[in-house]
Amino acid sequence: MDGGPITGIASLGHIDYINSKAEFSIIIGERKSQNVANFIEATRLMLCHGFYSLNLNRIYGGSISHDHVKLMCRLFNCKEEGVLRKEVFKNGSYCDVYRYGVLREEFRITN
């Protein structure tokens, strides 16, 4: 490890092996390190790991950015699943969270 800045963190949490599902989350680090290529690669690796190594059937997540959810849908064939109204308090106000999900049979990568 070169000791440089953290680019970000991607994870699968709330793994439910009985129902074969998990929640995907990703945090992109410092603004100068943010780029779409890193986001796409980290997401692709985590979804592949979830579906093909952990044998999950469904991976889901959410974002306060509707643009992020639209990108997930376009790149990985996720589906918008709904809106959690005023779910998160951020920067002094409540924000909606846009939910998405993808099933193993729907998962694909489009670049």
C-alpha positions in Angstrom: 0.0 0.0 0.0 1.4 3.4 -1.0 -0.2 5.4 1.8 -2.2 7.6 -0.6 -5.7 8.9 0.0 -8.6 6.5 0.3 -10.5 6.4 -3.0 -13.6 5.0 -1.4 -15.2 2.0 0.3 -17.7 -0.5 -1.2 -19.4 -3.2 0.8 -22.2 -5.7 0.9 -24.0 -5.6 4.3 -27.0 -6.9 6.0 -26.3 -10.2 4.2 -29.3 -12.5 4.6 -28.3 -16.0 3.5 -31.8 -17.4 4.2 -33.4 -15.1 1.7 -30.2 -14.8 -0.4 -29.9 -11.0 -0.5 -27.6 -8.2 0.7 -27.4 -4.4 0.7 -24.8 -2.7 -1.4 -23.2 0.5 -0.3 -20.5 2.6 -1.7 -18.8 5.8 -0.4 -16.5 7.7 -2.7 -13.7 9.4 -0.9 -12.1 12.8 -1.3 -13.5 14.8 -4.2 -10.2 14.9 -6.1 -10.1 11.1 -6.1 -13.7 10.7 -7.4 -14.1 9.4 -10.9 -16.7 7.3 -12.7 -14.3 4.6 -13.7 -13.4 3.8 -10.0 -17.2 3.8 -9.2 -18.0 1.4 -12.0 -15.1 -1.0 -11.3 -15.8 -1.1 -7.5 -19.5 -1.7 -8.1 -19.0 -4.3 -10.8 -16.6 -6.2 -8.5 -19.0 -6.1 -5.5 -22.0 -7.2 -7.5 -20.0 -10.1 -9.2 -18.8 -11.1 -5.7 -22.3 -11.1 -4.3 -23.9 -13.0 -7.1 -21.1 -15.4 -8.1 -19.1 -16.0 -4.9 -21.8 -15.5 -2.2 -24.5 -17.0 -4.4 -27.0 -14.2 -3.7 -30.2 -13.8 -5.6 -30.8 -10.1 -4.9 -28.7 -7.0 -4.2 -30.3 -3.7 -3.3 -29.3 -0.2 -2.2 -30.3 3.4 -2.1 -29.1 6.9 -2.6 -30.2 10.4 -1.9 -29.0 11.1 -5.5 -31.6 10.1 -8.1 -28.8 10.5 -10.7 -26.8 7.8 -8.9 -29.7 5.4 -9.0 -30.3 6.1 -12.7 -26.6 5.4 -13.3 -26.9 2.0 -11.4 -30.0 1.2 -13.5 -28.3 2.0 -16.8 -24.9 0.4 -16.1 -25.9 -2.7 -14.2 -29.6 -3.3 -15.1 -30.9 -2.4 -11.6 -34.5 -1.5 -11.3 -35.8 1.5 -9.4 -37.9 0.1 -6.5 -39.3 3.2 -4.8 -38.7 6.3 -2.7 -38.3 6.5 1.1 -39.6 10.0 1.7 -37.5 12.2 3.9 -35.5 9.2 5.1 -32.2 10.9 5.8 -31.3 14.1 7.6 -28.4 15.8 5.8 -27.0 19.3 5.8 -29.9 20.7 7.8 -32.8 19.1 6.0 -34.5 15.8 5.3 -33.8 14.0 2.0 -35.6 11.3 0.1 -33.7 8.0 -0.5 -34.2 6.4 -3.9 -34.1 2.6 -3.7 -32.9 0.2 -6.4 -32.3 -3.5 -6.7 -31.1 -6.1 -9.1 -31.6 -9.8 -9.3 -28.9 -12.3 -10.4 -30.9 -13.1 -13.5 -31.1 -9.4 -14.5 -27.5 -8.4 -13.7 -25.5 -7.3 -16.6 -22.7 -4.8 -17.2 -23.1 -2.2 -19.9 -20.3 0.2 -20.8 
